[in-house]
Amino acid sequence: MRIAICDNNYNSIKNLKKEIYEYSNQNKLEAVIDSFTTGKELINSNINYNLIFIEYSLPSINAFGIPLLFTISYWTCFIASLDSS
């Protein structure tokens, strides 16, 4: 499974990667995870992901707005999260 994480907080990326790898190992799944700190990096990767985690309040996501969501909408699953901190 190809997974992308897009967040400008390196600790959030590190923690989410750890959780995904733990889950993958427990369930005998193969996960390849790429991380990005801006929405532009994600778009420019030109990789088709099965699962995408994006920080909802990421400045570059807000700058791209709706066009970014349409660009990534052909991927299998899109998850936006809003960190409560």
N, C-alpha and C positions, 0 to 999 in steps of 0.2 A: 504494500500500500504506500503510495506517495503522498506525503503530508507536508503542508506549508504552514508556518507560523509567522504572522506579521505583527510585530509589536515593537515599540521604540524603547521598551524596558528590557534590558538584557537579563535581569533576574527573572522576569516573568517568562521569557523564552526558555531559560535554563530549567525552571521549575516545571513548565508544561512538557518540555522534552523528556524530563525524568519520568513524569507521570505516564506519558505515552509509551516510552520504552518499557516501563514496568508492566503496564497493561499488555503490551504486545508480547513480552516474554511469558507472562502468565497464561496467555491464550494462544501461544505458539503461532503468532502472526509476525510477518516480516514488515517492518516499518522503515521507510527512508524519509528522514525529516530534513527539510530545508528551512532556514530562518531568514527573515527579512526585517529590516528596521523601518522601511518606508513602503508605502503602497506602490510607488513607482518601481522599486526594485522587484517587487512581486510580479507586476505586469511585465516588466522587461525580461523576466526569467523565461518566458515562453514555454513553460513546462505545464503539462496537464496534471493537476493534482486530484486525488481522490477525496481529500479532506483539507479544508483550509480554515485555520483559526486566525481571526483578525480582531485586533483591539478596536472596538467601536469608536473610541475617542482619539484615535491616532491622527495627528494633524494632517498627514499627507492623505489619509482616507477622506477626511472632511474636505480637503482642498480638491480632490478628484470628484467627490460626491457620487452622484448617480452613475456617471460614465464608468467609474471603477467597478461598481457593482454589476453593471451590464457586461463589462469585459470579462469578469470572472464567473459570470453566471452559468457558463457552459460546463463548469466543473461539477463533479458529483455532489459535493456537499459544501455548504458555506456556513460557517459559524462565526458570529460576531459576539464579542463579549465586552462588557463594560465593567472595568475593575472598580470595585467599591472604595478603593483607597484614594 
